[in-house]
Amino acid sequence: MRKIFLLAVVGLLISNPSNAQTWNKWDTRSTIDGVLNLGKAVLESAERKKEMEILARQKVEFEQSFQDAMTEAKDFEQEQNWDEALAKYEEAAKLNCKYSYTDQRAISNKITSLYVKAGREDDGPSILHNAEVTLPDYSAYRYMRENPVFVNKKANGVKILRVACSDKETRVEMEIEAYSANVSVYIKGTTYIKGNKGGKQGLASVQNVTMSPAKTFIPWPYQKLRFALIFPPLPEEAKEFDLIEPSSTWQFKDIKCK
């Protein structure tokens, strides 16, 4: 690697003008920056290669541990020993998230169901309380729209499931899917909505999620958290509105509410 780096340095020096009349401080600085950037890229490439080699060795080393955890989890499940089965599935999930032995979605779904079977909804993650976000009756709202159309090109994995507007509040029900283990979710207190007919309204309260600086964690990839954001009412004539969380990718524009 050192030999390649030195050859690259020589190449950069040769490629720059050697004539004293054309050589200046900018040329010197440019050459030095080029050499340093090249050296950094070579070192980073070597480090990445080393990390990949270590990861590959670890994957082989821990594969039996993963298989054992999965086997024991299924045995405990057959015995209806839900707590032990849950612990073993979570043990397997930790290894699987790092080394990708099998479909993590199936393991995550199994973990979610076992929290319920073990009767641990109260001390389990907020994803177990998704059903509480959906109201049994929306008749008190003058307008309710499911899966409203909106514009957002950056907040991947986030959906607006329902918008409900009344003379008392504007309710926005949302869902986010975790892309890795222990994804943290929080809502900034400065979040607001603004209708196309005016009426900027600050966040009043939240359901099944926390407001910053507190965080709500989604334990495993592919698990989904549903939550609701409550704002004061928009003007009755508003047909669409924006939902904005300042300094974040949560910039949902033109949400149809009529």
Protein Blocks (a to p, Z undefined) as FASTA:
>chain_A
ZZmmmmmmmmmmmmpcfbfklgcfklmmmmmmmmmmmmmmmmmmmmmmmmmmmmmmmmmm
mmmmmmmmmmmmmmmmmnopaklmmmmmmmmmmmmmmnopbcfklmmmmmmmmmmmnopm
mmmcfklmmmmmpcfbfklpmbdcehiacddfklghiacfbdcddfkbccdddddddfbe
hiacdddfkbccddfkgjiacdfbdehiacdfbdcddfbghiacddddddddddfklmbd
cdddehiablcehiafZZ
